[in-house]
Amino acid sequence: MADNKKSTYRGFTPAQAEAHKRYMKDFVEIKVRMTADKRSLVQSHAAKMGESATGFINRAIDETMERDNQE
C-alpha cells in the first residue's frame, strides 16, 4: 500500500516534524531511575488520575516544592 505523503521521524510529515521540533526546544529531559514494578505503579496511578506519567511526576514535583516552601 503506497502512501503519497513523505514521512519522517515517528511517521510525522515534514511540517509536523518541524512543528514538533519547535515545541520540544523548550523542554529538557531528566532521567529518573526506578524499578519496573515502581514504574508500573506510577503509570497505573497516573492513568487513574487521568494524566500521563510525565504529568503526574511534574505535578508531584510542583506540589512537593510548594509544600516545602511553606515550611
PDB file with one MODEL, atoms N, CA, C and O in Angstrom:
MODEL        1
ATOM      1  N   MET A   1       0.845  -1.182   0.000  1.00  0.00           N
ATOM      2  CA  MET A   1       0.000   0.000   0.000  1.00  0.00           C
ATOM      3  C   MET A   1       0.886   1.239   0.000  1.00  0.00           C
ATOM      4  O   MET A   1       1.643   1.460   0.945  1.00  0.00           O
ATOM      5  N   ALA A   2       0.801   2.017  -1.012  1.00  0.00           N
ATOM      6  CA  ALA A   2       1.654   3.199  -1.143  1.00  0.00           C
ATOM      7  C   ALA A   2       0.993   4.396  -0.476  1.00  0.00           C
ATOM      8  O   ALA A   2      -0.225   4.571  -0.520  1.00  0.00           O
ATOM      9  N   ASP A   3       1.841   5.215   0.143  1.00  0.00           N
ATOM     10  CA  ASP A   3       1.367   6.445   0.784  1.00  0.00           C
ATOM     11  C   ASP A   3       2.038   7.607   0.071  1.00  0.00           C
ATOM     12  O   ASP A   3       3.264   7.641  -0.030  1.00  0.00           O
ATOM     13  N   ASN A   4       1.265   8.550  -0.419  1.00  0.00           N
ATOM     14  CA  ASN A   4       1.819   9.673  -1.155  1.00  0.00           C
ATOM     15  C   ASN A   4       2.506  10.699  -0.273  1.00  0.00           C
ATOM     16  O   ASN A   4       3.287  11.510  -0.769  1.00  0.00           O
ATOM     17  N   LYS A   5       2.229  10.680   1.048  1.00  0.00           N
ATOM     18  CA  LYS A   5       2.850  11.643   1.953  1.00  0.00           C
ATOM     19  C   LYS A   5       4.240  11.156   2.335  1.00  0.00           C
ATOM     20  O   LYS A   5       4.434   9.972   2.612  1.00  0.00           O
ATOM     21  N   LYS A   6       5.202  12.067   2.351  1.00  0.00           N
ATOM     22  CA  LYS A   6       6.528  11.727   2.852  1.00  0.00           C
ATOM     23  C   LYS A   6       6.439  11.659   4.365  1.00  0.00           C
ATOM     24  O   LYS A   6       5.822  12.521   4.991  1.00  0.00           O
ATOM     25  N   SER A   7       7.045  10.648   4.955  1.00  0.00           N
ATOM     26  CA  SER A   7       7.035  10.564   6.404  1.00  0.00           C
ATOM     27  C   SER A   7       8.457  10.694   6.934  1.00  0.00           C
ATOM     28  O   SER A   7       9.430  10.367   6.254  1.00  0.00           O
ATOM     29  N   THR A   8       8.546  11.174   8.146  1.00  0.00           N
ATOM     30  CA  THR A   8       9.841  11.342   8.788  1.00  0.00           C
ATOM     31  C   THR A   8       9.762  10.702  10.161  1.00  0.00           C
ATOM     32  O   THR A   8       9.007   9.751  10.363  1.00  0.00           O
ATOM     33  N   TYR A   9      10.509  11.198  11.072  1.00  0.00           N
ATOM     34  CA  TYR A   9      10.578  10.694  12.431  1.00  0.00           C
ATOM     35  C   TYR A   9       9.191  10.435  13.009  1.00  0.00           C
ATOM     36  O   TYR A   9       8.338  11.321  12.996  1.00  0.00           O
ATOM     37  N   ARG A  10       8.965   9.236  13.510  1.00  0.00           N
ATOM     38  CA  ARG A  10       7.706   8.806  14.127  1.00  0.00           C
ATOM     39  C   ARG A  10       6.508   8.943  13.189  1.00  0.00           C
ATOM     40  O   ARG A  10       5.375   9.080  13.650  1.00  0.00           O
ATOM     41  N   GLY A  11       6.741   8.907  11.919  1.00  0.00           N
ATOM     42  CA  GLY A  11       5.649   8.973  10.965  1.00  0.00           C
ATOM     43  C   GLY A  11       5.086  10.363  10.755  1.00  0.00           C
ATOM     44  O   GLY A  11       4.055  10.520  10.101  1.00  0.00           O
ATOM     45  N   PHE A  12       5.745  11.378  11.300  1.00  0.00           N
ATOM     46  CA  PHE A  12       5.301  12.758  11.094  1.00  0.00           C
ATOM     47  C   PHE A  12       5.555  13.169   9.660  1.00  0.00           C
ATOM     48  O   PHE A  12       6.506  12.703   9.032  1.00  0.00           O
ATOM     49  N   THR A  13       4.718  14.029   9.147  1.00  0.00           N
ATOM     50  CA  THR A  13       5.023  14.663   7.878  1.00  0.00           C
ATOM     51  C   THR A  13       6.149  15.656   8.146  1.00  0.00           C
ATOM     52  O   THR A  13       6.396  15.985   9.307  1.00  0.00           O
ATOM     53  N   PRO A  14       6.833  16.141   7.130  1.00  0.00           N
ATOM     54  CA  PRO A  14       7.891  17.136   7.371  1.00  0.00           C
ATOM     55  C   PRO A  14       7.398  18.362   8.147  1.00  0.00           C
ATOM     56  O   PRO A  14       8.114  18.873   9.008  1.00  0.00           O
ATOM     57  N   ALA A  15       6.190  18.837   7.852  1.00  0.00           N
ATOM     58  CA  ALA A  15       5.653  20.004   8.566  1.00  0.00           C
ATOM     59  C   ALA A  15       5.391  19.664  10.033  1.00  0.00           C
ATOM     60  O   ALA A  15       5.672  20.470  10.921  1.00  0.00           O
ATOM     61  N   GLN A  16       4.853  18.472  10.284  1.00  0.00           N
ATOM     62  CA  GLN A  16       4.608  18.056  11.663  1.00  0.00           C
ATOM     63  C   GLN A  16       5.921  17.887  12.423  1.00  0.00           C
ATOM     64  O   GLN A  16       6.019  18.254  13.594  1.00  0.00           O
ATOM     65  N   ALA A  17       6.923  17.334  11.756  1.00  0.00           N
ATOM     66  CA  ALA A  17       8.227  17.147  12.387  1.00  0.00           C
ATOM     67  C   ALA A  17       8.827  18.494  12.775  1.00  0.00           C
ATOM     68  O   ALA A  17       9.411  18.624  13.851  1.00  0.00           O
ATOM     69  N   GLU A  18       8.690  19.488  11.916  1.00  0.00           N
ATOM     70  CA  GLU A  18       9.211  20.825  12.211  1.00  0.00           C
ATOM     71  C   GLU A  18       8.453  21.458  13.378  1.00  0.00           C
ATOM     72  O   GLU A  18       9.064  22.065  14.258  1.00  0.00           O
ATOM     73  N   ALA A  19       7.139  21.321  13.389  1.00  0.00           N
ATOM     74  CA  ALA A  19       6.336  21.861  14.491  1.00  0.00           C
ATOM     75  C   ALA A  19       6.706  21.179  15.802  1.00  0.00           C
ATOM     76  O   ALA A  19       6.812  21.840  16.835  1.00  0.00           O
ATOM     77  N   HIS A  20       6.901  19.870  15.770  1.00  0.00           N
ATOM     78  CA  HIS A  20       7.293  19.118  16.967  1.00  0.00           C
ATOM     79  C   HIS A  20       8.667  19.575  17.465  1.00  0.00           C
ATOM     80  O   HIS A  20       8.877  19.735  18.667  1.00  0.00           O
ATOM     81  N   LYS A  21       9.582  19.777  16.548  1.00  0.00           N
ATOM     82  CA  LYS A  21      10.928  20.243  16.896  1.00  0.00           C
ATOM     83  C   LYS A  21      10.865  21.610  17.586  1.00  0.00           C
ATOM     84  O   LYS A  21      11.544  21.824  18.590  1.00  0.00           O
ATOM     85  N   ARG A  22      10.057  22.534  17.056  1.00  0.00           N
ATOM     86  CA  ARG A  22       9.910  23.859  17.679  1.00  0.00           C
ATOM     87  C   ARG A  22       9.286  23.741  19.067  1.00  0.00           C
ATOM     88  O   ARG A  22       9.705  24.434  19.994  1.00  0.00           O
ATOM     89  N   TYR A  23       8.289  22.870  19.216  1.00  0.00           N
ATOM     90  CA  TYR A  23       7.625  22.677  20.507  1.00  0.00           C
ATOM     91  C   TYR A  23       8.611  22.104  21.536  1.00  0.00           C
ATOM     92  O   TYR A  23       8.658  22.562  22.677  1.00  0.00           O
ATOM     93  N   MET A  24       9.382  21.117  21.130  1.00  0.00           N
ATOM     94  CA  MET A  24      10.265  20.413  22.062  1.00  0.00           C
ATOM     95  C   MET A  24      11.503  21.214  22.445  1.00  0.00           C
ATOM     96  O   MET A  24      12.180  20.854  23.408  1.00  0.00           O
ATOM     97  N   LYS A  25      11.823  22.287  21.726  1.00  0.00           N
ATOM     98  CA  LYS A  25      13.044  23.040  22.032  1.00  0.00           C
ATOM     99  C   LYS A  25      13.000  23.684  23.412  1.00  0.00           C
ATOM    100  O   LYS A  25      14.047  24.017  23.967  1.00  0.00           O
ATOM    101  N   ASP A  26      11.811  23.864  23.974  1.00  0.00           N
ATOM    102  CA  ASP A  26      11.670  24.489  25.293  1.00  0.00           C
ATOM    103  C   ASP A  26      11.780  23.489  26.443  1.00  0.00           C
ATOM    104  O   ASP A  26      11.699  23.885  27.606  1.00  0.00           O
ATOM    105  N   PHE A  27      11.961  22.207  26.141  1.00  0.00           N
ATOM    106  CA  PHE A  27      11.972  21.180  27.170  1.00  0.00           C
ATOM    107  C   PHE A  27      13.348  20.530  27.291  1.00  0.00           C
ATOM    108  O   PHE A  27      14.118  20.489  26.331  1.00  0.00           O
ATOM    109  N   VAL A  28      13.639  20.031  28.471  1.00  0.00           N
ATOM    110  CA  VAL A  28      14.825  19.214  28.713  1.00  0.00           C
ATOM    111  C   VAL A  28      14.342  17.896  29.312  1.00  0.00           C
ATOM    112  O   VAL A  28      13.239  17.819  29.854  1.00  0.00           O
ATOM    113  N   GLU A  29      15.156  16.887  29.212  1.00  0.00           N
ATOM    114  CA  GLU A  29      14.812  15.591  29.786  1.00  0.00           C
ATOM    115  C   GLU A  29      15.643  15.360  31.032  1.00  0.00           C
ATOM    116  O   GLU A  29      16.824  15.705  31.088  1.00  0.00           O
ATOM    117  N   ILE A  30      15.006  14.772  32.024  1.00  0.00           N
ATOM    118  CA  ILE A  30      15.690  14.346  33.238  1.00  0.00           C
ATOM    119  C   ILE A  30      15.428  12.854  33.375  1.00  0.00           C
ATOM    120  O   ILE A  30      14.278  12.415  33.355  1.00  0.00           O
ATOM    121  N   LYS A  31      16.482  12.087  33.512  1.00  0.00           N
ATOM    122  CA  LYS A  31      16.335  10.648  33.645  1.00  0.00           C
ATOM    123  C   LYS A  31      16.069  10.313  35.117  1.00  0.00           C
ATOM    124  O   LYS A  31      16.783  10.783  36.003  1.00  0.00           O
ATOM    125  N   VAL A  32      15.055   9.515  35.367  1.00  0.00           N
ATOM    126  CA  VAL A  32      14.712   9.058  36.708  1.00  0.00           C
ATOM    127  C   VAL A  32      14.800   7.542  36.706  1.00  0.00           C
ATOM    128  O   VAL A  32      14.212   6.879  35.851  1.00  0.00           O
ATOM    129  N   ARG A  33      15.525   7.008  37.651  1.00  0.00           N
ATOM    130  CA  ARG A  33      15.670   5.556  37.718  1.00  0.00           C
ATOM    131  C   ARG A  33      14.738   4.995  38.786  1.00  0.00           C
ATOM    132  O   ARG A  33      14.660   5.508  39.902  1.00  0.00           O
ATOM    133  N   MET A  34      14.034   3.930  38.415  1.00  0.00           N
ATOM    134  CA  MET A  34      13.162   3.222  39.358  1.00  0.00           C
ATOM    135  C   MET A  34      13.005   1.803  38.854  1.00  0.00           C
ATOM    136  O   MET A  34      13.321   1.500  37.703  1.00  0.00           O
ATOM    137  N   THR A  35      12.523   0.949  39.712  1.00  0.00           N
ATOM    138  CA  THR A  35      12.309  -0.435  39.296  1.00  0.00           C
ATOM    139  C   THR A  35      11.138  -0.493  38.309  1.00  0.00           C
ATOM    140  O   THR A  35      10.319   0.423  38.236  1.00  0.00           O
ATOM    141  N   ALA A  36      11.086  -1.565  37.576  1.00  0.00           N
ATOM    142  CA  ALA A  36       9.974  -1.751  36.642  1.00  0.00           C
ATOM    143  C   ALA A  36       8.651  -1.807  37.390  1.00  0.00           C
ATOM    144  O   ALA A  36       7.638  -1.300  36.906  1.00  0.00           O
ATOM    145  N   ASP A  37       8.656  -2.426  38.577  1.00  0.00           N
ATOM    146  CA  ASP A  37       7.426  -2.502  39.370  1.00  0.00           C
ATOM    147  C   ASP A  37       6.955  -1.112  39.795  1.00  0.00           C
ATOM    148  O   ASP A  37       5.762  -0.814  39.736  1.00  0.00           O
ATOM    149  N   LYS A  38       7.892  -0.262  40.225  1.00  0.00           N
ATOM    150  CA  LYS A  38       7.511   1.089  40.631  1.00  0.00           C
ATOM    151  C   LYS A  38       7.006   1.881  39.437  1.00  0.00           C
ATOM    152  O   LYS A  38       6.034   2.627  39.557  1.00  0.00           O
ATOM    153  N   ARG A  39       7.655   1.730  38.280  1.00  0.00           N
ATOM    154  CA  ARG A  39       7.194   2.419  37.077  1.00  0.00           C
ATOM    155  C   ARG A  39       5.761   2.026  36.759  1.00  0.00           C
ATOM    156  O   ARG A  39       4.945   2.878  36.404  1.00  0.00           O
ATOM    157  N   SER A  40       5.452   0.745  36.884  1.00  0.00           N
ATOM    158  CA  SER A  40       4.085   0.282  36.640  1.00  0.00           C
ATOM    159  C   SER A  40       3.107   0.918  37.608  1.00  0.00           C
ATOM    160  O   SER A  40       2.004   1.301  37.219  1.00  0.00           O
ATOM    161  N   LEU A  41       3.506   1.036  38.875  1.00  0.00           N
ATOM    162  CA  LEU A  41       2.643   1.678  39.870  1.00  0.00           C
ATOM    163  C   LEU A  41       2.421   3.153  39.527  1.00  0.00           C
ATOM    164  O   LEU A  41       1.301   3.653  39.621  1.00  0.00           O
ATOM    165  N   VAL A  42       3.483   3.839  39.132  1.00  0.00           N
ATOM    166  CA  VAL A  42       3.375   5.259  38.761  1.00  0.00           C
ATOM    167  C   VAL A  42       2.459   5.407  37.548  1.00  0.00           C
ATOM    168  O   VAL A  42       1.579   6.268  37.538  1.00  0.00           O
ATOM    169  N   GLN A  43       2.658   4.583  36.538  1.00  0.00           N
ATOM    170  CA  GLN A  43       1.834   4.670  35.330  1.00  0.00           C
ATOM    171  C   GLN A  43       0.372   4.362  35.639  1.00  0.00           C
ATOM    172  O   GLN A  43      -0.527   5.026  35.122  1.00  0.00           O
ATOM    173  N   SER A  44       0.136   3.367  36.471  1.00  0.00           N
ATOM    174  CA  SER A  44      -1.223   2.997  36.840  1.00  0.00           C
ATOM    175  C   SER A  44      -1.902   4.117  37.621  1.00  0.00           C
ATOM    176  O   SER A  44      -3.050   4.466  37.346  1.00  0.00           O
ATOM    177  N   HIS A  45      -1.189   4.678  38.593  1.00  0.00           N
ATOM    178  CA  HIS A  45      -1.749   5.775  39.382  1.00  0.00           C
ATOM    179  C   HIS A  45      -2.043   6.983  38.496  1.00  0.00           C
ATOM    180  O   HIS A  45      -3.107   7.592  38.606  1.00  0.00           O
ATOM    181  N   ALA A  46      -1.119   7.320  37.638  1.00  0.00           N
ATOM    182  CA  ALA A  46      -1.316   8.463  36.741  1.00  0.00           C
ATOM    183  C   ALA A  46      -2.548   8.246  35.872  1.00  0.00           C
ATOM    184  O   ALA A  46      -3.347   9.165  35.688  1.00  0.00           O
ATOM    185  N   ALA A  47      -2.707   7.049  35.341  1.00  0.00           N
ATOM    186  CA  ALA A  47      -3.860   6.749  34.495  1.00  0.00           C
ATOM    187  C   ALA A  47      -5.164   6.903  35.282  1.00  0.00           C
ATOM    188  O   ALA A  47      -6.147   7.431  34.762  1.00  0.00           O
ATOM    189  N   LYS A  48      -5.169   6.445  36.527  1.00  0.00           N
ATOM    190  CA  LYS A  48      -6.360   6.594  37.367  1.00  0.00           C
ATOM    191  C   LYS A  48      -6.696   8.064  37.610  1.00  0.00           C
ATOM    192  O   LYS A  48      -7.859   8.426  37.788  1.00  0.00           O
ATOM    193  N   MET A  49      -5.667   8.899  37.613  1.00  0.00           N
ATOM    194  CA  MET A  49      -5.863  10.336  37.833  1.00  0.00           C
ATOM    195  C   MET A  49      -6.131  11.070  36.512  1.00  0.00           C
ATOM    196  O   MET A  49      -6.326  12.286  36.504  1.00  0.00           O
ATOM    197  N   GLY A  50      -6.139  10.337  35.412  1.00  0.00           N
ATOM    198  CA  GLY A  50      -6.419  10.927  34.108  1.00  0.00           C
ATOM    199  C   GLY A  50      -5.267  11.726  33.534  1.00  0.00           C
ATOM    200  O   GLY A  50      -5.482  12.677  32.782  1.00  0.00           O
ATOM    201  N   GLU A  51      -4.050  11.349  33.879  1.00  0.00           N
ATOM    202  CA  GLU A  51      -2.886  12.075  33.361  1.00  0.00           C
ATOM    203  C   GLU A  51      -1.803  11.101  32.939  1.00  0.00           C
ATOM    204  O   GLU A  51      -1.855   9.913  33.259  1.00  0.00           O
ATOM    205  N   SER A  52      -0.834  11.612  32.225  1.00  0.00           N
ATOM    206  CA  SER A  52       0.307  10.790  31.823  1.00  0.00           C
ATOM    207  C   SER A  52       1.249  10.629  33.012  1.00  0.00           C
ATOM    208  O   SER A  52       1.145  11.351  34.003  1.00  0.00           O
ATOM    209  N   ALA A  53       2.166   9.677  32.900  1.00  0.00           N
ATOM    210  CA  ALA A  53       3.168   9.506  33.951  1.00  0.00           C
ATOM    211  C   ALA A  53       4.012  10.769  34.079  1.00  0.00           C
ATOM    212  O   ALA A  53       4.344  11.181  35.190  1.00  0.00           O
ATOM    213  N   THR A  54       4.360  11.384  32.957  1.00  0.00           N
ATOM    214  CA  THR A  54       5.131  12.630  32.994  1.00  0.00           C
ATOM    215  C   THR A  54       4.350  13.737  33.689  1.00  0.00           C
ATOM    216  O   THR A  54       4.899  14.472  34.510  1.00  0.00           O
ATOM    217  N   GLY A  55       3.073  13.851  33.358  1.00  0.00           N
ATOM    218  CA  GLY A  55       2.225  14.857  34.000  1.00  0.00           C
ATOM    219  C   GLY A  55       2.127  14.633  35.494  1.00  0.00           C
ATOM    220  O   GLY A  55       2.205  15.581  36.275  1.00  0.00           O
ATOM    221  N   PHE A  56       1.956  13.376  35.897  1.00  0.00           N
ATOM    222  CA  PHE A  56       1.888  13.051  37.325  1.00  0.00           C
ATOM    223  C   PHE A  56       3.194  13.393  38.030  1.00  0.00           C
ATOM    224  O   PHE A  56       3.177  14.000  39.101  1.00  0.00           O
ATOM    225  N   ILE A  57       4.316  13.014  37.445  1.00  0.00           N
ATOM    226  CA  ILE A  57       5.613  13.296  38.061  1.00  0.00           C
ATOM    227  C   ILE A  57       5.828  14.802  38.192  1.00  0.00           C
ATOM    228  O   ILE A  57       6.296  15.273  39.228  1.00  0.00           O
ATOM    229  N   ASN A  58       5.491  15.554  37.155  1.00  0.00           N
ATOM    230  CA  ASN A  58       5.626  17.014  37.232  1.00  0.00           C
ATOM    231  C   ASN A  58       4.716  17.606  38.309  1.00  0.00           C
ATOM    232  O   ASN A  58       5.119  18.514  39.037  1.00  0.00           O
ATOM    233  N   ARG A  59       3.487  17.090  38.408  1.00  0.00           N
ATOM    234  CA  ARG A  59       2.564  17.573  39.438  1.00  0.00           C
ATOM    235  C   ARG A  59       3.100  17.241  40.832  1.00  0.00           C
ATOM    236  O   ARG A  59       3.029  18.070  41.739  1.00  0.00           O
ATOM    237  N   ALA A  60       3.631  16.036  41.000  1.00  0.00           N
ATOM    238  CA  ALA A  60       4.189  15.637  42.293  1.00  0.00           C
ATOM    239  C   ALA A  60       5.359  16.543  42.683  1.00  0.00           C
ATOM    240  O   ALA A  60       5.483  16.938  43.843  1.00  0.00           O
ATOM    241  N   ILE A  61       6.205  16.866  41.723  1.00  0.00           N
ATOM    242  CA  ILE A  61       7.327  17.767  41.982  1.00  0.00           C
ATOM    243  C   ILE A  61       6.821  19.147  42.379  1.00  0.00           C
ATOM    244  O   ILE A  61       7.272  19.711  43.376  1.00  0.00           O
ATOM    245  N   ASP A  62       5.879  19.698  41.600  1.00  0.00           N
ATOM    246  CA  ASP A  62       5.340  21.037  41.886  1.00  0.00           C
ATOM    247  C   ASP A  62       4.695  21.106  43.260  1.00  0.00           C
ATOM    248  O   ASP A  62       4.940  22.040  44.022  1.00  0.00           O
ATOM    249  N   GLU A  63       3.862  20.104  43.577  1.00  0.00           N
ATOM    250  CA  GLU A  63       3.166  20.111  44.863  1.00  0.00           C
ATOM    251  C   GLU A  63       4.136  19.952  46.031  1.00  0.00           C
ATOM    252  O   GLU A  63       3.955  20.586  47.071  1.00  0.00           O
ATOM    253  N   THR A  64       5.149  19.125  45.875  1.00  0.00           N
ATOM    254  CA  THR A  64       6.133  18.934  46.937  1.00  0.00           C
ATOM    255  C   THR A  64       6.949  20.196  47.151  1.00  0.00           C
ATOM    256  O   THR A  64       7.195  20.584  48.293  1.00  0.00           O
ATOM    257  N   MET A  65       7.376  20.847  46.066  1.00  0.00           N
ATOM    258  CA  MET A  65       8.154  22.083  46.202  1.00  0.00           C
ATOM    259  C   MET A  65       7.305  23.176  46.858  1.00  0.00           C
ATOM    260  O   MET A  65       7.800  23.928  47.698  1.00  0.00           O
ATOM    261  N   GLU A  66       6.040  23.261  46.478  1.00  0.00           N
ATOM    262  CA  GLU A  66       5.156  24.261  47.081  1.00  0.00           C
ATOM    263  C   GLU A  66       4.994  23.999  48.580  1.00  0.00           C
ATOM    264  O   GLU A  66       5.055  24.923  49.391  1.00  0.00           O
ATOM    265  N   ARG A  67       4.790  22.748  48.931  1.00  0.00           N
ATOM    266  CA  ARG A  67       4.649  22.382  50.347  1.00  0.00           C
ATOM    267  C   ARG A  67       5.950  22.655  51.118  1.00  0.00           C
ATOM    268  O   ARG A  67       5.911  23.179  52.231  1.00  0.00           O
ATOM    269  N   ASP A  68       7.084  22.306  50.537  1.00  0.00           N
ATOM    270  CA  ASP A  68       8.376  22.520  51.185  1.00  0.00           C
ATOM    271  C   ASP A  68       8.643  24.010  51.399  1.00  0.00           C
ATOM    272  O   ASP A  68       9.230  24.394  52.410  1.00  0.00           O
ATOM    273  N   ASN A  69       8.218  24.848  50.458  1.00  0.00           N
ATOM    274  CA  ASN A  69       8.453  26.286  50.566  1.00  0.00           C
ATOM    275  C   ASN A  69       7.537  26.963  51.579  1.00  0.00           C
ATOM    276  O   ASN A  69       7.793  28.102  51.971  1.00  0.00           O
ATOM    277  N   GLN A  70       6.476  26.286  52.010  1.00  0.00           N
ATOM    278  CA  GLN A  70       5.570  26.841  53.012  1.00  0.00           C
ATOM    279  C   GLN A  70       6.110  26.627  54.424  1.00  0.00           C
ATOM    280  O   GLN A  70       5.628  27.250  55.370  1.00  0.00           O
ATOM    281  N   GLU A  71       7.088  25.768  54.570  1.00  0.00           N
ATOM    282  CA  GLU A  71       7.642  25.468  55.907  1.00  0.00           C
ATOM    283  C   GLU A  71       8.619  26.526  56.346  1.00  0.00           C
ATOM    284  O   GLU A  71       9.178  26.434  57.439  1.00  0.00           O
TER     285      GLU A  71
ENDMDL
END
